[in-house]
Amino acid sequence: MDQRVDPIGPGWACTFAVPPSKSVHQRALALAALADGELAVVPAPGTRPPGEDVQRCGEAIATLGTWDAGALGASRPSLALDLGESGTAFRFAIALAALRPAGARTLVRARPVLLQRPHTPLLRALRALGGHVKRRSSGAVRVLGGGLAGGRTITLDVSRSSQFASALLLVAPRVGGVTIVLRGGGTSRRYLDLTIAMLRAQGIEVEVDGDVIVVPAGTPSAAPINVPADASAAACWWTAAVVAGGAATVRGLQPDGRQADLAVLPILASYGASVHADADGVTVDGSHGRQAAPERDHDLTASPDLLFLVGALAAVTPGVTTLRGVAHARGKESDRIAVLVDGLRALGVEAALGADDTVRIVGGVPHGGRVDAAGDHRAVFGFGVLGLAVPGVEILGAEVAAKSQPAFLADL
């Protein structure tokens, strides 16, 4: 489905409802399966239903079952899970399936675009812990339950994704504890910090010393988990306020939360937006215009999902903006760096690749045009927000927004 975006005049003010946090929700579902007793997962009041990724994750974990007699699920039937395009859920499901009773077979499948993404570091780590995992030629992963044993130290390459580490952290307490030595830098580190914080909230006293994470043996306590509104979804509307000169309020989250994409708030403030938080949520007011600067530099290493939104902001702001720390964005639902650069060029924006996959954008006055989302929901969000300020923007394949924000196109 192609979507033509209608621009909105300056001075608007809207309140948006978004789904519960995708990152918190999926971790909560995994912890609920592993907990000692029933763990309540409580979405923030007023949030919308979750997108496809969280639904797939919930269905897969429900199929695997809950902790019973030393294993995940009480029976050994062969299972097949389909995680769609949810990278987080795919990697979590692989690790969780290894906790099934000895001999229980699980085939973890997904759509081709996800199966082609890197998963080897996680598989190697599970094998180092005694797990039986094998990647098929299709990219699907066959997991044989039983065999995982803790009390070991493993080295894990997280240069391509922090999800490998989060998956291991979640299962580590139930296998007797694991020490993980991270290699490859701080890619998406805020997502890893979120996993650690959620484990600690369940009574698992994770210790962190630089790139060394020590997870003790233990049992998640089944303390209720309150899931805030999704910061990634909220970031779309907060950025829209600055790009299109309005005010956007999102209820159900606070600026001091642990979601990675809350990092957008200081970025928006640096462009002259005012950020106001109260007990109900956060408002970003960009109606006073954007502050121009000859040069800007944004390091998105810890928050790579902001790439398209910050790119849209840079496109309409005079000056030269450099986006760095995004090399790993090439291995997401699309090659996000290429999709961003190609899309901005189609709209008349000077955009170029620099050393180490940095992106250089010369802001100005974009024109309308057709941009291809390339099957990536984040591309729809970024170009959709840009279209609120630029007449004539049409997004090809915009239906993929439902992956994480089913109501995005209707709200746009």
Residue, then its C-alpha position, 0 to 999 in steps of 0.5 A: m500500500d502506498q501512502r501520500v502524506d498530507p502536510i499540516g500547518p504550523g501551530w497544531a497541538c495533538t495528544f497521541a496514544v501509542p502501543p505499550s513499549k515493544s522492548v519492555h513488553q517482549r522482555a516482560l513476556a519472557l520473564a513471565a514464562l520463567a518466573d516463579g508463579e504468575l507474573a502480571v504484565v500491565p500495559a500503561p493506561g490509555t495505550r493502544p494494542p501492540g503491533e505485530d512484533v509483540q503479538r508474534c512474541g506473545e504467541a511464541i512464548a505461550t506456545l513454549g509454555t511456562w516454567d515447570a519442574g526444571a524446564l520451560g513447559a511440561s511436555r515434549p511435543s515438536l513445536a514450530l514457531d513463526l516470529g515474522e519479522s521480529g528480530t528480538a522475539f526470534r532471538f529470545a525464542i531460540a534461547l527460551a526453546a533451549l530451556r525446554p525438557a531434554g529432547a524437546r524439538t523446536l523449529v524457530r522460523a521467520r520471514p526470509v528478511l529476518l532469517q538472513r540477518p546475523h544470528t551466529p553469535l547467539l547460536r555459538a554462545l548457546r552451544a558454549l553453554g551446552g545447548h543444541v542449536k542448528r541453523r538450517s540452510s533456510g536460516a530457520v533454527r532447530v533447537l533441541g531442549g536440554g543441555l544448557a548448563g551455567g557456571r561458565t564464562i562466555t565471550l559474546d560479539v555484540s557488534r551487530s546486535s545487543q539482542f544476543a546478549s539480552a536473550l542470554l541474560l534472560v535465560a541465564p538465571r534458570v541455567g545456574g548463572v552465566t558470566i558474559v564478556l561483551r566484545g564489539g563496542g556499545t551497539s544499542r547498549r541502552y537496550l541491554d541496560l533495560t534487560i539488566a534493569m528488568l532482571r534486577a526488578q525481578g530479584i536477579e542481582v546482575e553485576v556489571d563491570g564495564d563489558v563483563i556482566v555476571v548473572p547469578a543463578g536465581t528465579p525471577s520473582a514474579a513481581p508485576i511489570n508495568v509496561p510504559a508507552d512505547a518511546s520509539a512510537a512516541a519519538c515519531w510524534w515528538t519529532a513531528a512537532v519539531v519538523a512540522g511546527g506543532a506540539a505533541t503529547v504522548r501519555g504513559l511514559q516519563p523522560d527518565g525511563r530506560q527505553a533507548d529512544l527517549a534519547v530523542l528528547p535531548i536531541l529535539a531540545s537542542y533544536g529549540a523545542s521545549v520538553h515538558a513532563d508531568a505525571d501523565g506523560v511528555t509534551v514536546d513543543g516545536s511551534h517556536g521554530r527550529q534553531a539552525a546551526p552550521e554543523r550538528d553531530h549526532d551519535l546514535t550508537a545506543s539508539p539506532d532506531l532514531l536514524f530515520l527520525v533524526g534524518a528527517l529533522a536534519a533534512v528540514t533544518p539549515g546546516v550540515t548534520t552528521l549521523r554516526g554510530v549507525a553502521h549496524a543499521r545496515g542489518k535491520e529490516s532493511d539496509r537503513i543507511a541506504v534507504l535513508v540516503d536514497g529516500l532523502r535524495a528522492l526528495g531533493v535533499e543532499a545526503a551522502l555516506g561518509a567514512d565508517d557508514t556515517v551519514r552527512i545531510v545538508g538541510g534545506v527545503p525538500h520537495g515532494g517525491r516518492v520514497d520506498a520504505a523497503g519493507d521497513h517500518r522505521a522508514v515509514f515513520g521517518f518519511g511520514v514525519l517529513g511529509l507533514a512538513v513537505p508537500g507531495v511525499e508518497i511512501l511506497g509500501a507504507e503498510v509495514a508500519a503495522k509491525s510496531q504501530p498499527a495506527f500510525l498511518a491513520d494518525l498521520 
